[in-house]
Amino acid sequence: MELIRYLSDCFFTEQQLLAVSGIDAEELAALQRRSMMPRASYRLRLDVSCDSFFGQHEEHKEMAYYARGYASWIGLLQSLHGDAAAFRVFAERYRARLTQLKAAGLCTDNPKLGAGLDEHLREEWRHFLEGTYGICTKTGLPEEIASKELATLIIRDIIGKPVEQALSTRDRICLTLAVDLLDTASGQFAPHEKERSSRHLLIDEVRKNYQL
């Protein structure tokens, strides 16, 4: 199945994550209960039926898949005490990435990343803990989440301008940079998700429509 192949290529199963991180399932669950560690991005229920010379056999199994970047996040958590400290590190890394991108010429006037950044970071943290960013970014880590959010805001702002209004040279350059940034940060998405994904709508379609 394409879905299982995609998950196997791009994610860790829970067992793989535990092995790489050096913790056990109870420690992982405890970190999740303490709102320090993201939950799985995908959960599969596998119902397998086999028929052979020896007769029929059935197996039922559930599998959880995590973004591979979460292994490094678990390593970081070993030195932190509680969700407040974990959130502080998340926010610091997110802000640092925005500062880095601004220095490179990528920025936005959107209040979400300005006056409203503190509130926005709380919302981003919630999505992070839910495992959402393990789906739509490659690593699920704060730096890529910041890159994705900034790129998305820039792209939507530029393509949201009236159709009859031709893009200025500056807008075209900004759009190209933002699409490229989103491409580097964005996950590939599962086969059944691609048509509705931000990768399809804000990378593939924008490149095609604006001939980038």
N, C-alpha and C positions, 0 to 999 in steps of 0.2 A: 504494500500500500504506500502511496506517495506520502501520506501524512506521517506514517511511522518512519519512513526513510528520512523525511525532513527533520523530524524531532530527534532522531538518532544522530544525524549529522551536525545539528546546530545547538543541541541542548544536552545537559546532564540529566540522567535519571536520578531519582533521589539517592539510590544506592551509589551511583558514581559520585555525586556531590559529597556524600558522607565520606567516601573513601579518599577523595582528593583533599577534603577539608580536615580530616582526622577527627571527626566527631561522630557521635552515634545518633540514632533517630530521636531519642528522647531529648538530647541536647538541642537538636534542630527544632523540635516542637516547642521546647522551652523558650528559645530565642524568638520564635514566632508569637507565642503567647505574650511575651514581654514587649511586643511591638518594636522589635529590633531587626528582624529578619523577614524578607519577603516570603510570601507563600508561593506555591508552585504556579507557573504560568500556564501550564497545560496539565490536565488530568485525563487519562484514558481509562476506559473500562473495556477490557478485552474478554470477549466470550468466544472461546475456541472450541470447535468441534472437529474431531479427527476420526476417520474411518480407515481401518487397516485389516490385515489378516487376523489380528488379535481382537478385532471388534471395534466398537465405538468408544470414544473417550472424549470427555469434555473438561475444559479448564476455564476458570473465571478469575480474572486478575485485574487489579487496578494499578496504574503506573502514574507517577508524578514526574513532570519534567521542569527543570529549572534552568534559567539563563546561566551560561558558563561563567560569567563575571561574578556570580554570587559566591563562588569559592573564595575570591579575594576579599569580598565583603565579610564573610564569616571569619577570615583571618584577622581582619581589623577589629571585629567585635570582641575578640578575646581580651583586648586591652581596655574595653569600655564598660561602664557600669550603668545600665539602664537605658531606657528609650530616649531620654532627654539628651544624653551624650551622643547616642547614635544619630539622632536628628541633627544635632549641631554639626557633626562631621559631614552629614549629607548636605546640609545647607551651605557649609563653608566650601565644599568641593563644587557645588552647583554655582555659587557666586563667583568662585575663582575662574571657572570655565567661561562664564559670561564676560568677565573682565578681560580674559585672554582674547575672546572673539571680538570684543569691542575694539581692542588695540589693533586687531587685524582688519578693522573696518566694517565688521558685521554687527549692527545694532538696530534697535527699534525704539520708537516712541510709545509703543503700547504700554499702558500703565501696569499691566501684569508683571512686566519685568522692570518697572520703575517704582513709582510710589506704592504700588500694590504688591511688591515682591515678597514681603514677609508673609502675607496671606496666601499668595500663590505657592510659596514653598511648602506651606502646610498641606495644601491640596496635592502638590506633587509628591510629598512624603506619603500621603494616604495611598495614592496610586502605586507608588513604589512598593509599599508593604503588601498591597493586594496582588503583586506579581504582574501588573499590567505592563510595566516597562520591560519586563522580560520578553514580552511578545513583540513590541514595536521598536525596540532598539537592539543592537547586536549583543551588548554585554549586560544591559539592565542597570548600569552604574550611573552615578550622578552626572558625570561629565557628558555622557552621551544623551542623557535626558535633557540637560540644559541645551546642548547643541540642537537636539530635535525640536525643542520648544521654540527657541529663537529662530531657527530656520523656518519653521512652520508659520510663525507670525509674520516674518518678512515676506514669504511667498504669498500668503493669503492677502496681505496688504497690497502687494503689487498687482496680483491677478484680479483683485477685487475692484480695480479702477474701471471706469466706463470703457466698453469695448471699442468705441469710436476714438478713444484717446490713445494715440500711439505711445509706446513706451519710449521714454527718454533714454539716452545712452547710459546715464547713471542707473536708471531703473533696470535696464537690461543686464548691466554688469552685476548689480546687487542680486538680481533674480538668479543669474547663473551661479554666483557664489553660494547663495542660500540653498539652491537645489543640490549643488555638489556637496555642501555640508550635510544636508539631510540624507543624501545618498550614503555618505560615510557612516552616519550614526544609525540609520534605520535598519531594522531587521528585514529579512526577506519575506516573512509571513508564511503561514501554512498555505498549502495549495487552495483550500476552500475559502481562504480569507483574502486572497490577493486582489480580487476585483473591487473589494470595498476598502482596501487598505490605503493608508496615507502614502505608501510607496507608489501605488498605482496612480492615485489622484494628484499627488503633489510632486512626484518625480517623473514618472513615465509620461503622464498626460501633459504636464507642463513643458517638458522637453519637446514633446511632439508639437504641441499647439503654438509654442513660441520659438520653435526651431533653434533650440539652444544646443 
